[in-house]
Amino acid sequence: MADSTIHFTAATHAVAILEIDNPPTNALGSAVRTVFLGRLDALERDGAIRAVIVTGKGRTFCSGDDLKERGAALKSGARDTTASFAQLLDRLENFRLPIIAAVNGWAAGGGLELALTCDIRLAATEAQFVCAGVNVGLIASAWRLPRLIGPGRAKHMLLSGLPFDAMTAERFGLVTGVHPSADLMPAALALAERIASRAPLSVEATKRIASRAVDLVPDEAARAVGAEFEALVKTADHAEALTAFREKREPKFTRH
């Protein structure tokens, strides 16, 4: 499968867009996952990129794993590839840079799980969110979704397997903004550019702590935040921020 299944665009010098392009439903079969992981590896090495947007091409964000491929593999007795799908989700969730999901259409099953691993989710008005695990005899999103929106609302989505529209997703706290389709990418790009303009080491440290926050007791949180703060206060970017404040100008951060 060609690399074109995950399009890479440098939207600006500091913001990258990854677009899933595997019609008709943007499923993430094993070959597509390999390309996706390769794109992430390349972005990790690129010191200029400071924020990433993930979206889908067409009317679907992502439908998750390729069920036809899984079915054929199970029928033939081939090795189950579920672990490699989990590997992609973990890679996204623990990625150094902030990731914004621009959910342009259907996010179902593993596609919803993919969106949940991103740091921020924006949705088009046409977007639909489906916890499809119970519809196909599997389990998906049962850990990440309750942590994000609470167990009551999460169980409504998880146990029913019904589609939920973008406005409901926003009311539940699953997404933080809903935009007309034509405005979705401009909104995601504006947010990504704002994030990319902040002190990069500070952004990355803040993401690390915020991602662990719900699992930390107060003493653990204090130690974790203290360690990050101690490192950041010594950085050139912090010194530049103080100088820029005195000089009444925007700081120029260098990730040092």
N, C-alpha and C positions, 0 to 999 in steps of 0.2 A: 504494500500500500504506500502511496506517495506521501511525501512530507506535507503536501497541500491539505491533508486532513486537519491539520492545526496551522492556520495561517498566523504568521508573525508580522506585526506592523509596529514600527517605531513611530508612535503618534506624535511625540515630541522627543527632544533629546533625553528626557528623563522618564517618560511614560511609554510602556509597551502594551500592545493589545494582542491577546491570543484569541483567535476565533475558531471555534469548533466547526468543521465543515465536513460532515459525513452524512449526506442525505440517505434516507428521508428524515431521520429522527435524531441525527447527531449522536448516535450510539458510540460508546467508547469500547470498541472491541480491543483485543490484545495488541494489534498492530498500531491502532490509534493511540493507545495508552503509551506505547513505546515512544512514539513521536512526541506526545505531550511531555513525558518525562525528559526527553532530550531538549525540548524547548525550555523547560524550567532550569535544567542544568546550565544551558547557555546564558539565560538571564541571571542566574546566580553568579556567573563569572563576570558579567558586564557591570563594571563599577559605575557606569553613568546612569543606569536605570534605577529609579527610586520608587516606582509604583507600577502595578500591573493590573490590567483589566481583562477579565475573561468573559466572553460572550459566545453566542451561537449564531450560525448563519441561517437565514431563512426564518421560519415560524416556530422553530424549536430551539430552546437553550441546550438541553441535553436530556436524553432518555436513559442515561446510565449505561450499564453493561449491555453488550450485544447478546440478547437472549437467544437469537438464532444460532450464533456461534457457540454459546454455552450448551444449548440443546444438542447440537451436533457433536460437541466434544464429549458430553456425557454418554451419548448413544454409542460413540465409538470406543468408549473406555479411556479416552485421553485424560491427561492430568487436568484437574480443575484449576482454573485461572483466577478464582476469586481473590486469592492472596495478592495478585498483581494489581487488581482494582483497589484493594485496600491500601496498597503501597502508594498508588497515585494520590488517594485521598489524604494519607498521612503526609505525603510530600507537600501538597498544597497547604495543609493546615499548619505545618511547621516551617513554611517558606520564610526566608529572611525578610523579604519585602512585603509591604501591604498589598493585598489583592482585593479588588472590587469585582463582584459578580454583576454584570449587566444582563439581567434575566430578560431576554427579548421575547420569549414565548414559553412553551411547555417545559417545565422542569419536573421530571417524573422519576420516581425510584432513586436509582443511583445518581441521576441528574440533579435531583433535589439535594442529595447528600453532597454532591460536588459543590453546589452553591453554599451549603452549610459550612464547608471547610474554608470558604473565603472570609475575609475580615469584615466586609461590608457588602450588602446586597441592595441593588436598585432594580426596579422592575418596570417593564413596559405595561401599559394598561391592559394589553392583551395577554399578559403572562398568566399561566395557570400552574399551580403547585400540587403535586400528587405524591402522597406517601404510598407507593405502589407495592410495597413488600407483601402485604396481606392479599393483594390481587394476584400474585404469582407464586404464592406458597413460600415466600422468603421473608426476611426481616431486613429493614433498612431504616436509618434515621432514628432508631429508637433510643439512642444515647445522645446524639448531638442535638436533636430537635427539642427535647424537654429542657435541656440546659439553656437553650436560647429563648424559648417562649413560655416555659413553664409546663408542668406535666398535664394539667387539665386540657389546655388547648392542643397540646401535642398529641394527647391520646385521641382527641376528636379526629385529628387528621390521620394519625397512625392506624387506628383501629377501623376506621370507615373506608379508607382507601379512596375517598372521594376527591375530586378536584376542588381547589380553593382559588378564588380569583385574586388579583393583585391587591385590590382594596382591602380584602379580608386579611391577606398576608401582611399588609402594612399595619392594620389594626392589631393583629396578633404580635407584631414586633419582628416578624420574619424578614421583612424588608424595611428600609428606612426612607424610601422615597418611591413614588409611582409617577411615571412620566409618559406622555404620548410617545408612540413608537419612534417618531422622528426626533424626539428630544432626548431619548434614553442615552445614546452614546455621547452627545454633547454634555449631558449632566454628569455622566460617569467620568468623562475626560476632565471636566472642570474640577470635580472632586479629586481626581488623581493628581492633577497639576497642583492643586493646593497642598495635598499631602507631600508631593515631591518637592515642594518649595520649602518645607520645614527642615529642621536639622536632621539629617539622615540617621545618624547614630542614635539620636533621641527617639526618632520614630520607631526604629527597630527595637530599641530597648522597651519602649512603651508597649509595642505589640507583644513582646515576649511576656511581660508582666500581665497585661490585660487578658491574654489567652489563658493564663494559669489562674486568674483571680478567683474564679468560683471554687477552685480546689484548695486554696490556701487558707489556713487559719491565720488570725491576726499576727502572731509572732513570726510565722513563716513569711507572710507578706511583708512585714517590716524589714526582715533580713534581706529578702529578694530586692525590694525597692531600694534599700540602703546600699546594696552592692552595686546596683545599676547607677544610682545617683553619684556614688563615690567615683566611679569611672567617668561618668559624663562631665562632672564638674572640672575635670582636668583637661578636657578636649579643647582643641583650637576652635571648634565651632561654637562652644559656649563663650569663649573669650571674644570671638567675632560678634556674637549676639549682644554682648555687653557694650562693645565698642559701637556697634550700629545703633543701639538704643541711645547712647550719649550723643552720637552724631545725627540722630533723627533721620535715619535712612534704613532701607531694607538690608538685612544681613545677607552675606554671600557665603553659604555653607559649602564645605568641601569634603565632608565625611572624614574629618581628622580631628 
